[in-house]
């Protein structure tokens, strides 16, 4: 992750909310397997459960084979220092000098140095001259991490930690002996400390304390390493303090005081501050510039805005250029490049049509004018590209040996008219032509909260489904961030139901276009995406046959009325405050999945939850499952004829990680169970074709 990827680095929703995050691609490791706990609730016999487990084992073998196909594709497990390349592998960090081979790898740090044999490495930062390395190590069963510092100048084996800091969330080096970091209490980050390493020891000093509980605080560093920023963000406003790395012991300087509705992020280059703020047309992001010595808003000068309908998704500062990742109205990604000395000269580069996700590669060199990044899609493995604005051919791609293994598939972008006429973007992945998809099984993906895009990075499980002729549909409903800040505000607070209307419109548009049908359609959502998914199931259950929910947020009203929950106060800007505002309460009650369950024919559901999840209360998940089970039993007991009887399974797993298991084997088993559930409830054989339901086939006469 680049230090100048400001939109990602200070996203308060990502850091503190009930947010969607497609489980990151976990490579095989050699860790112990922990058995899951499955609770069968409605209309599922032991024999049927046994069949599901048998099918799960078959898919686990297939998924393992799919993962093995892509073990050599590029990722961000390696990063460069000025003298060495550092590689994160399993629970360790290793390094090798530039120009040497992997046989010369030297261990630098191991996760168990933090006192946890089951920990995983999260973030890594090198000091400016590569003399000290800092890395956070997270326990797989809780949210909080420990930061381990290792001396690199006199690296010996075995190595011992220089220092260990508890409950660290974000951290950045100002100099080789000054580290700024935030501490995490529960899910809150409100304190910034300065760690000063001296010959006589280390001293931590509190340099900032946030008093507003709706704000989340973290630190980041400019690409040129000149300034560190303390980023204070709520759901609707932000405030940035900056620290000059040339005088790191001085007090932070305020850039612009927070004000309602103003969101901004700060970068630095050549004594100029570059401000990305929502002061552009339609209150979308635009780039502004101001002298380093005059940071306040009255000095900001507009520098760049994308064209109508296009929105800025990220910004990367190079030595002499600024590069913006821009998303078009239909969802295609572009790169807009401007020279810092001539901002009116914009160069637009189209990225490949299949590209849906972009990840910045973090380089150790400060003066580089090359932007390296990975492009991927849910079914296309990452490919590394380089952008060099000063070259005749600025965009280049590294060799992609896996490309020859990719079967031909289609990426289709559509729009669905919602109830109020708003056109909602859709992205489809399919093997057969669009006209031949009427009998294809379809998996619909949705999120629609916190202004975050639906995750569309590479996922081997999705690749397996695609090769089995599934249609994968991604619905970019309002409440998410695909179409900018206004797209988010159009489905938050009193407008939250717009996301449900958008999802309904997307699914109906697909059916009307000849893509699949209700009995072959499944829906998947995780975390806050379950609000939209659960509301749709209450209102229009006939559109679906099967649903996958993971770490689902389902009891919105109950949670937002409980101030003891760690995210309730911070998330008032997303859902509302039902304790003090009766209109907010009535609005939440009108769509809350847990409150609107009625006796009717629901789709089958597999709900995966984690016993120690601190972001989504397990009590709300259990309440939802109990009410749903009773409603289904009430409805099915009144049926006079046999028909589709929904299956409801709660897959309750140990541990406190909201984002699923870090262990490869556990993650693979969980994914295999979900895929097996889809095939079972949609009546498919394991190759993806429709099962015969007309009885046993008669033998041909001789």
N, C-alpha and C positions, 0 to 999 in steps of 0.2 A: 504494500500500500504506500503510495507516494505521500510525502509529508505535505505536499501542496494540493492534494485532492480535497479541497476544502469542503465541498458539498457533502462528501462522505464522512470526513473526519469529525465534523461538528454536528452531525445529524442527531439531535437529541432523541428522536423517536427510535432510531436504531439502537442507541445506547441504553435506553431506559424503558422502552415500551414493550407492549405485547405485540411484537412485530413478526412479520413473515421472514423467514430465512431458509431458503432451500438448503437442506443439510449439505454442508460442504463435502466435496469429493474426498473421501477418506481412502487412502491407499492401504494395502494389506500390511498388518503388523503382527507381532507375536505376543498378544496379550491374552489374559485369562478371559474366558467366556462366563458371563453371569446369566443364569436362566431367567426368563421373563415370567410374569404372573398374568394369566389370562382368566378373565371372569366371563363366563357365558351367561347371558341374561334372558334372551327371548328366542324361543322356537329353534333351538339348536341342540340336537341330540349328541350324545357322546360319539355315535357312529359318524355323524356329519362332521363333528369337530376333528375326529381322526382323519377323515378324508382331507379336510382343510390342512391339517398338519403334514400329511403326506405330500400334498401338492406344494406346500411351502418348502419342503425339502428339495423338491425337484426344481423349483424356481431359484432356490438358494444356489444350487449347482450351476444353473444357467447364468445367474447374475455374477457369480464368481468368474465364470468364463468371460463374460462381457467386460468386467473390470480388468481382467488380465490383458485384454486387447489394447488397453489404453494406459498401460503403466509407464510408457515412455513419452507421453505427450508433455509439452511444457507446462509448468505451473510456477508459482511464486515461492517455492520452497527454497530457492537459492537467491541470494542478494550479494551485491558487490560492495567491498570496501575499497580504500585507495590502494591497498597492497594484497588483499586476499579476497577470495570468494567464500562466502559462508553458506552452508547448506543445513537446512532443518530437516532432519530425518528421524521419524518416529518420535522418541522422547528426548532426542539429543540435538545439539548444534555442533557442527564440525566446520573446519576451514581448511583451505588449501591455497598456497601462494599462486598468484597469477602465472599461468603458463605451465603449471604442474598438473599431473593427472590425479584421478580419484584415489589411486593407490597411496597417495601421499597425504590423505586426509588426517587431520589432527583433531581430537575431541576438544571442544571448548567449554561446553556446559551440558549437564544432564538434568532432566526435570526432577529427579529424586533429590537433587541438592536442596530443593525447597522444602524437603521434609515430607514429600508425598510420592510414594512409589507408583501411584496411579495418575500422576499429573501429566498435562500436555502443555506444550509451549504455545503461547498465543502471539505476543508481539515482541519484536526484537529491534533494538536501536543501538547504533554504534556512535561513540563519541566522535567529535569532529576529526581528530587525528588518528582514529582507530586504536586508541590506547585502552579504552574500557568498553565492554559490552554490557547492556542491560536487557533483560528479557523477563516477561511475565509468565509464570507457570500457574495453570489453573487446575484445581481438583475437578475431576469428572463428575462430582456429585454436589457441587455448589457453584455459586456465581462468582465468588470472590477469588482473587488471584494474589500471588506473592511475586515480588520483583527481585530477581537475583542479579547482582553485579559481579562481573568477572574481569580481572586485570588481564590485558592482552599483551602488554609489552614484554613481560617475562613469563610467557606461557609455559607451564610445566605440566607433566603428567605423573600422578593424578593432580588435577587442579582443585583448588578450594575457592569457594565464593568469597569475594571481597566484602560483600554486605548483602543482607536480605531484608527487604521492606515488606510489611504486611499490608494486605487489602489495597493494592495499587490497581488503578484502572488505566489511566493514560499517563505517559511519561515522555519527556524529550530532553536531550542534552542541549545546554546553552554553550558550555565549554567542556573541556576534558574533565574538569573537576566540579562542575555545577550541573545538577540534574533537577528539573522541575517535574513534579508528579501530582496526580490527584488521588485521593483515597476514596474508597467505596464502602459505604455503610448500608447494608441491605442492598437496595437498588439505587441508592442516592449517591451522587457525587457533588459535594458542595465545598470541599476544601482543597486548596492548592498549596503544596509545600515546596521549598527549595532545599535540596540536599547539597551541602558544600563539603567536598572531600579535601582534607588538608593532611599535612604530614603528622599532625597530632591526633587525627581521627576524623569522624564524620559528624556533621551537625545538620539537623533538619529544622527549618524555620517556616512557620505559617506565613504565607504572603497574600492569600486571598481566602475570604470566607463568604459564601453565598447565603443570604438571609431569606430569599424567597423560595419556598419549597417547590414551586412549579418550575424552577430552573435547574438545569443539569449543567455541570461544569467539566470541561476537559481542556487539556493543553495540546498544542500542535506547534510545528516549526515550519517556517517558510522554506521554500525550495533552495534559496541561496544561503540558508542558515543564519541570516542576519538577525531575524527577530523570532521570538517565541510569542505565541498568542494564548491568552486565557479566554476560552470561548464559553460564554454563558448563554444558554438557549432554553426557551420554553417552546410550547407548541405554536406561539404566535409572535414572538419577538426574540431579539438577541442583542447581546452586548459583548464587545471584545476589548480586552486589555492587552497591551503589548509590552514585551520586555526586550530591550536591545541586548543582543548577545555580547556586545563589546563592554557592557557594564551590567552583568547579570545580577549583581547584588543591589542594584537600585530598585526603587519601587515601580511596579507596573504603571504604564500610562494608559489612560482611557482614550479609546478611539472616538466613539460616539455613544452617549448615554442611551440606554434602552428606551424605546417608546413603542406604544401599542401598534402592532401591525408591521413593524420594520424588522426585516431579517437581513443580516449582512455577514460577510466573511472576508477575511483580510489576507492578502499576500504582499510580498515585497520584492522589488527589483530596482537596483541603481538609485537608491534614496527616494524611491517613489512607492507609495502604497497603492495597491490595486484592490479595489473594493468590489466584491460581487454582492449586489443588493437587489432587493425586490422593488426597485424604483422605476423599472421599465414599463412599457405599455402593458396595461392589464395587470399591473403589480407583479409582473414576472421578473426574473433575474436579468440584470444587465451589468456590464463592467463599467466602473468609474475609476478615476485616478485622482490622487492628491499628493502633495509633497509629504515626505516623511515627518517634517516638522509641523505640518498643519493637518492633523488627522480628522478633525471634526467635519460633520456632514455639510456644513455651509461651504466647504472648500472642494467638495467632490465634483468632478467634471465628467459627464457621460463620455464614454469611449467606444463601447460596442454593444449592440443589441442584435439578436438574430432576426430573421425575417418573420413576417406574419405567420402565426400558427406553429412556429418552431420554438422550442424551449431549450435553455441551457441545462444540461444534466451534470456537468463537471467542468473543471478548469485545471489546466496544468501550466505552470510557469517554466519556460525554458530560459536559456541565457539571454536571447534577444527576441524571443517570440512568446506569445501566449496562445495556447491551444484549448479550444472548447469542444467538448462532446455535446452535440446538439441532436435532439430527437425531432423528426418531422411529425406532422399530424397523424400519418398512418403508421408511425412507429419505426421507420428506418433511421439508422444512425449515420451521422455525418461528423466530420472533423472540420471546424472553422479555425483557421490560423491567421493571426494578425501580427505584424512586426511591432515591437514596442515603440519604435521611433516613427511609425506611420500607421496608426490604428485604422485609417480609412481604407487600407489595402487588405481586403479580406480574401483569403483563398479557401475555397470550399472543396473538400475531398469526400467523395462518396465511398462508404465502406461496403463490403460485399453484402449482397441482398440477404444472405442467410444469417448475417451477424445480428445477434440480439443482446449480447452482453459484452462489456468492455471492462478490462481490469488493467490498472496501471502497474508497470513493473518498477520497482524501487531500485534506483541506481545510487552508488555511493559518490559519484563525481558531481561536484557542484556546478561546474562551468559547462556542462554538456548542453548542446542545442539539438539533441535527439530525444524523441519521445518514444519509449518502448512500451508495448501493451499487448495484451492477449484478447483475441476475439473468440467468442464461442456462441453456441445456442444450446437449448436443452438436449438436442440430439447431435450436435456437432462438437467434437472435442476442441480444446483451446488451440489456437494457432497464434504464434508470435509475429507481430508486425513492428516495424520501425518507421517513425515519421521524422524526417530531416528536412525542415522547411527551406534550408539554403541549397539543397541539391536539385538537380534538374528533374530527377524522379524522386519526389519527396517521400512517397509511400512505398515501402518494400515489405515483402513477406519472407520469413525464413522457410526453408524447405519443410514440407509437411509430409513425412513418410506415411502417416496414417490416412492421408487423403485417399490413397488408392484402395483402402479397405472400406470406404464409405459407399454404401449402395445409393443409387439415385433416389432422392426424395424431394418433395415439394415444400416450399415455404410460401404460404398464402396469407396475405393481409387483407382483411375485410373490415367493414363498418356495420354496426347494427343500430337502427333507430330506436332509441329508448322512448319511454312513455311521453316525455315532454319534448321529443324531437331531437334531443342531443344524439349525435353520432358517436357511438362507442367503438374504439378500435378492438380488433380481434386478430390474433396471430395463430395460424394453423400449421401443423407439421403432419404430413401424410405421404404414404408411398404411392398410392393409386391416384389417378387424376380426380379432380374435384367432382366430376360427373359420375364417378363410380364408387361413391362412398355411402350410398344409402343403407347398406347392410354392414357397415364397418362399426366396430365398437369405438366409443369415444370417451376420453378422459378430459374433463373440463377443469381448468385451474382458475382460481380467483383469490384475490386478497382485498384490496380496497380500503386501506386505512393509513393514517399517519403521513400521507403524502409520499409513501414509498412505492417504488415500482415493484411489480410482480417479478420475482426472481426468475431469470431466464438463462442462467449459466448451465454448463454441461452437466448432465445427470445420466449415468449409465442405465439406471432403471427406465428412464424415458426412452433411451435408445432401444432397449429390449422390446418395449411395447410398440415402438414404431416399426421395428423389423417383423413384428407379428401382425402388421397391418392395422394397428390402432390409429385413430385420429387423435392428435393432442391439440386441444384448443386452449388458448390463453386469453382470458377476458380482462381487458384493461379498464375496469370499471372506475367510476368516480369515487373519490376518497383516497385513491392511490396517487402516484406522482407522475405517471407516464406523460401526461399532457400539461404538466407544469403545476404551479402553486394554485392556480384557480381551479384546477381539476380536483385537488385535494379539498379546498374550501367548499366546493359544490356538493360534497357529501360528508360533512362533519356537523356535529351538534344537531340542530333541528332538521338538517337536510340528510341525515344519515341513511334514510330509506331510499335515496336516489341510487345508491350502490346496488341495492336489491333489485330495483327496477331495471338497472343496466344489465345485471346478470341474467335476469329473465329474458330481456330483449336479445342478448347474445345467443342464448341457447335456442330460443324460438327462431331466430334468424338462421342459425345453422340448420335446423330441421327444415325450414322453408327452402333452404338452398340445396336440399337433398343430401345433407350430411347426417348420417346415422338416424336414430330414432330413440324415443324415451326408454324403451326396454333394453337398449344397448348403450345407454349413457350413464356415466359415473361422474361424480364431482369430487374434487379434492381441495382441501384448504387446511391451513395450519394457523394457530395462534389467533390473532384478531380477525383473520380471514374467515374464521368459523362464524362470526357474527352475521356476515352476509350469507354464507352458506346455510347456516341454521335457520335464518329468517326465510330464505327461499323454500326450504323444506317444509316449513310451517304453512306458507302461503300457496306454493305450487308444487306439491310433492309428486304430481303426475309427470313432471318433466324428467324425473330421474329414476333409475333403478338401484343405484348404489352410491354410497358416500364414504370417503375417507376423511377423518378429522384427526389432526395431530396437535397435541398440546393445545386444545381448543379453548378459546375464550367464549363462553356460552351464557354465563349468568352476569350480564352487563349491569343490570340494575342492582342486584345484590352486592356486587363488588364495589360499584361506585357509591353505594350507601354505607360502605364500611371504611372509615378513614384509617383504620389500623392496617389495611393492606398497603404494601409499600408503594404502589403506583397510583393509588386513588387520587391523591391531591395533584400530582404532576399531570394526570391525564384528563383533568377537567376540561381542558381546551379541546380535546378530541370528542368526548362523549357528553359532556355537560356536568352540572352539579345538582343531582337530584335531592340533596339534603337541604339546599337553600332556595331552589327554584322549582316550583311545582310544574311549570311548563317543561323544564328539562326532564323531570321525573316522568310525566305523562308521555313525552316523546320517546324516551328510552323504553318505557313499558310497552309501547306500541310495536316495537320490532324485536325486543330482547328474545332470543331463541328459547330461553328457559321458561319464559312466561306465557308464550303463545302456542304451546303444544295442545293439540286437540285430537280426539279419537278419529283417526283417518288412516289411509293406507300410505305409510311413509316408505321411503326407500330403505334398503338395508344399510347398516352403518357399521364401520369398524372405527372405534374411537381409541386412539393411542394417547395415554397420559403418563405422567411421571410423578411418582409419589412425593418427591420433595420439591416440585416446581414452585419457585417463589414468585413467578410472574403471573401465572394463572392458578388461582386457588383450586385445589383438587376437590374441595367441597362443592364448588359450582359444577364441575364436570359430573360428579356423582349425582347431584340433584337433577341435572338434565337427563342423565341416563335413566334414573328411576322414573321420572315423569314420562319420558318417552316410552319406556317399557310398558307402563300402566296404560297409556293411551292406545298403544298398539294392541295390547291384550284385550282392552275393551272393544276395540273395533273388530278384531278378528273373531272374537267370541260370538259376535252377532251375525257373522257371515253364514249364509245357508249353503253356499257352494264353495268347493275348494278353489283356491287361486294362489296368487303370489302372497306369501306370508313373509314379512320382513324379518331379517336377521339383525340383531343388535349385539355387538361384541364390544366389551370394554377390555382393551389390552393395557393393563396397568403395570408399568415397569418401575423398578427401583431406581433411586437416584434423584438428584435435584437439578439436572440440567434441562432447561426449557427447550434446548435445541436438538435433543436427541443424543444418542450415545456417540462418544468419540471413538470407541473401539470398533475396528473394522468388522470383526465377526458379528458383534451385536448389531451394528448398523445394517449389515447384509441380511441378517436374519429378520430384522424388523421390516426391511423393504420387501423381502420375499413373502412375508406374511401378508403384507398389504396387496401385493400383486396377486397372490393366490386368492385372496378374498374377492378381488375384482373379477377374476375368472369364474369363481364359484357363483357369485351372486348374479352375474350377467349370463350365466349358462354357457360359458365358452369352454372349449377344450384347451389344453395348455399351449396349443399352437396358435390360438387366437380365432379359430373358426367356430361357428355356431354349433352347439351340440344338437344331436337328433333327439326329438322329444315325442316321436310317433310310435315308440315301442321298439321291440327287438326286430332286427331285419330278418326276413325269411330267407332260408337257403334256396338257391336256385335249383330247379329240378334238373336231373341228369339228362 
